[in-house]
């Protein structure tokens, strides 16, 4: 039992030790493209300095190269590239001692004469984003902008603003300045808006029913009167009939009148014949 408890405690401790706060990589100047010989500073912004975040990169010549050992110069929590060259182009990220990593970013260093300054970090949906097309000596020349190889429009001041970006604005952008050349392509990433938890529904006291208006009262009184007018005569007549029936005399007390009508001549003849028949029968059976 004690060994099982100790094993469980070791597992929990190892899980807690591997849990670190996420770091984010920032770049100054904040651009995914830069000219050669420019300086750039990268840093890992972290909530827990004990995590031991290290800045690393992958280039065409290096894999997981560490800042300070293989490239750049450490300055506190930042890594500085004093003079950028084309082989500094690559993917950069922050990594902790336990192996946790931040989101990676792409940096392109060009020896050409035109670059497209676009956000190095993802842009939130609904926000505005501005793309700058510039040369080493000027940043306000007319420039043509392209997305995924298709022409968008020409801006006379060399910068294009996309209002309220959506996921459909995500893609590969580049620009062209007549007489100077074309910039390398740069990918613009758009992320969704963070979801917010809806507040719990509030309990509301039910509103008591309003009393009926005066017209309803009048209608009710009218209906009651109507029923009284219709049914009262019926009840009154029924009551009178029942009372009369209860007060009528019984059958023994009723007077009986008997009317005796004299017999007609035919009836008298029939009676005489009937008497003769009775006499004959009586005489025939007399012994």
Buried (B, 14 or more C-beta within 10 A) or exposed (E): EEEEEEEEEEEEEEEEEEEBEBBBBBBEEEBBBBBBEBEBBBBBEBEEEEBEBBBBBBBEEBEEBBBEEEBBEBEEEBBBBEEBEEEBBBEBBBBBEEEBBBEBBBBBBBEBBBBBBBBBBBBEBEBEBEBBBBBBEEBBBEBBBBBEEEEBEBBEEBBBEBEEBEEEBBBEBBBBBEEBEBBBBBEBBBBEEEEEEEEEEEEEEEEEEEEEEEEEEEEEEEEEEEEEEEEEEEEEEEEEEEEEEEEEEEEEEEEEEEEEEEEEEEEEEEEEEEEEEEEEEEEEEEE
